[in-house]
Amino acid sequence: MSDKKLSRLRRAKKTRYHIRDLGMSRLCVNRTPRHIYAQLISADGSTIIAQASTLDSSLRQGGTGNVDAAQAVGKLIAERAIDKGIKQVAFDRSGFKYHGRIKALADAARENGLEF
């Protein structure tokens, strides 16, 4: 593995240990050049409560690897989380920098009712 990926995974591990100590559900985000994925994982880490990604049929129109797609995923994950009764989560950016698509997803989720 490259040093860049190892560094990202190290940052992700550190964040996940901190979130585990908090005992909150976490909004875990992963991105690839083509897609962006978001999962709401329970506090104990055993179950996935809700998920949204650009692979969903409602989000496949247009580009899937841009900021607009990330905003749509953020809105969708927030709606699904609130339907399940979850309003407060910890944001797990998986070691990615907080800018661009990651920031767009987080801002859209906040605007649609999630608190983190």
C-alpha positions in Angstrom: 0.0 0.0 0.0 1.1 3.5 -0.6 2.2 5.8 2.2 -0.7 8.1 1.4 -3.3 5.4 1.9 -1.6 4.1 5.0 -1.6 7.6 6.5 -5.3 7.9 5.7 -6.1 4.6 7.3 -4.1 5.6 10.4 -6.1 8.8 10.7 -9.3 6.8 10.3 -8.4 4.4 13.0 -7.6 7.1 15.5 -10.9 8.8 14.8 -12.9 5.6 15.1 -11.3 4.8 18.5 -12.4 8.3 19.7 -15.9 7.9 18.4 -16.2 4.4 20.1 -15.3 6.1 23.4 -18.1 8.6 22.9 -20.6 5.8 22.4 -22.5 7.5 19.6 -23.8 6.2 16.2 -21.4 7.2 13.5 -21.9 8.6 10.0 -19.1 6.9 8.1 -18.2 8.3 4.7 -16.1 6.8 1.9 -15.3 8.2 -1.4 -13.8 6.9 -4.7 -13.2 8.9 -7.8 -16.5 7.8 -9.3 -18.9 7.4 -6.2 -19.4 8.5 -2.6 -20.9 6.3 0.1 -22.4 7.1 3.5 -23.4 4.6 6.2 -25.0 5.2 9.6 -23.5 2.6 11.9 -24.8 1.8 15.4 -22.9 2.8 18.5 -21.6 -0.7 19.1 -20.5 -1.1 15.5 -22.5 -4.2 14.9 -25.3 -3.1 12.6 -25.8 -0.6 9.7 -28.8 1.5 10.5 -29.1 3.3 7.2 -27.0 3.8 4.0 -27.0 6.0 1.0 -24.7 6.3 -2.0 -24.5 7.5 -5.6 -25.3 3.9 -6.6 -28.9 4.4 -5.4 -31.2 4.4 -8.5 -32.6 7.9 -7.5 -29.1 9.4 -7.6 -27.7 7.8 -10.7 -28.7 10.6 -13.1 -25.9 13.0 -14.1 -22.5 12.8 -12.5 -21.9 10.6 -9.5 -18.4 11.8 -8.6 -19.0 15.5 -8.0 -20.0 17.9 -5.2 -23.7 17.9 -6.3 -23.9 14.2 -6.0 -22.3 14.3 -2.5 -24.9 16.9 -1.5 -27.7 14.6 -2.7 -26.2 11.7 -0.7 -26.0 13.8 2.4 -29.6 14.8 2.1 -30.7 11.2 1.6 -28.7 9.8 4.5 -30.1 12.5 6.8 -33.7 11.7 5.8 -33.2 8.0 6.3 -31.5 8.6 9.7 -34.4 10.8 10.9 -36.9 8.1 9.7 -35.1 5.6 11.9 -35.2 8.0 14.9 -31.5 9.1 14.9 -30.7 12.8 15.1 -27.2 12.9 16.8 -24.3 11.2 15.1 -20.5 11.4 15.1 -19.0 12.2 11.7 -16.4 9.7 10.6 -14.7 11.0 7.5 -12.5 7.9 7.2 -9.3 9.9 7.2 -10.2 12.0 4.2 -9.6 15.7 4.3 -12.6 17.8 5.2 -13.1 19.6 2.0 -14.8 19.1 -1.4 -17.2 16.2 -1.5 -16.8 15.2 2.1 -17.6 18.7 3.3 -20.6 19.0 0.9 -22.0 15.7 2.2 -21.6 16.8 5.8 -23.1 20.3 5.2 -26.1 18.7 3.4 -26.7 16.2 6.2 -26.6 19.1 8.8 -29.0 21.2 6.8 -31.5 18.3 6.7 -31.6 17.6 10.4 -28.6 15.6 11.5 -26.5 17.0 14.4 -22.8 16.4 14.7 
